[in-house]
Amino acid sequence: MKIGITCYPTYGGSGIVATELGKELADRGHEIHFISYALPMRLNQVMANIHFHEVEVPAYPLFDHPPYTLVLATKMAEVAVSQSLDLLHCHYAIPHSVSAFLAKSMIAPRKLPVVTTLHGTDITLVGSDRSYLPITRFSIDQSDGVTAVSHYLKQATLNEIGSRSEIEVIYNFVNCDKYKPSENKELKHHFAPAGEKILIHISNFRPVKRTTDVVDIFGRVQQKVPSVLLMVGDGPERSNAEWCAQNNGLDRKIFFLGKQEFIEDLIGISDLLLLPSDTESFGLVALEAMACEVPVVASNVGGLPEVITDGIEGFLVEPRNTAAMADQAIIILADDAKRLEMGKRAREKAHAFFCSTRIIARYEEFYRKVINQR
Ligand code: GMT
């Protein structure tokens, strides 16, 4: 198949899922055309079947806010025709599905089936804002196929957005050959020279990720278990988190590493992942940790209970209860046998339910269904 994929190219789950999906599909012989304003972050290798079409947004003094939605629609239509796309797959509803609807209308009667994958904040935070809600609902309902990354998100879309679409749940996936336990002794020694336990948090440091809670949890943990914390990623909350670390005398034990490309190397040397978000439609990073045999302490919100079973692959705790999260982290870190057992169970689960071979086949099947229904 010839598939166009539009996503945010930045450090965020939806862009990562879209890019990894494109790479997996290209590996299976499909021709993939990424359409976005910059090269997606994980598109870090040249692959024969992958093409990138940059959307350039011309500046004009009249525009305080250049109309990206329109130039994206124009590029989508152009690529669909010039490359004879079979289907256009939008990741994150706003504004991608709106642009796709315009592109489809522009090139009619030529057909361009559009699939929208809902990722989370496009429904739970941004999409449910009154200023976006009607157009979010409209663009979802105009899509020829809609998927959501968890049952939780599907229900939120039906209940909070009032969509009438049939929504297929296709979970996020992880490549278990790439994300696997690793023993990079040199890297481990660099961060934990005295054999301290390594905790890790990876996110885009948005308020929803509660990065200051991560610092607070770590502060409690390191009083009981010798440990260090890796803070990976960047975003608006980073300076608050850094301030918290300094203010609590933790700055020598917390490493703010900024955006990193090869996070599997960092997860691979870690003993525990912290994900205390206020909401999380899936929690891709938790799955990536699980595949590396790293247990997770996370909030019991959104789609996280569909990924992590409390007490088996980690622990789920009510959001913002940093004391309880720290207690659960200590239970895992103070008992190596328990930690290793949870890690093993975590990889087994990632492999059995979320590995890329299983999930990519679901997308291929869904594409065929959408194309044929037209
Ligand atoms: O979590 C973010 O802030 C990024 C956001 C995105 O769309 O880039 O992530 C969402 O999509 C991910 C991939 O499907 C999910 O794993 C995340 O749980 C989801 N984030 C939230 O729901 C907060």
Residues whose N, C-alpha, C, O or C-beta is under 5 A from the ligand:
A	BS01	GMT	G12 G13 S14 G15 V17 H119 G120 T121 V149 T279 E280 S281 F282 G283 L284
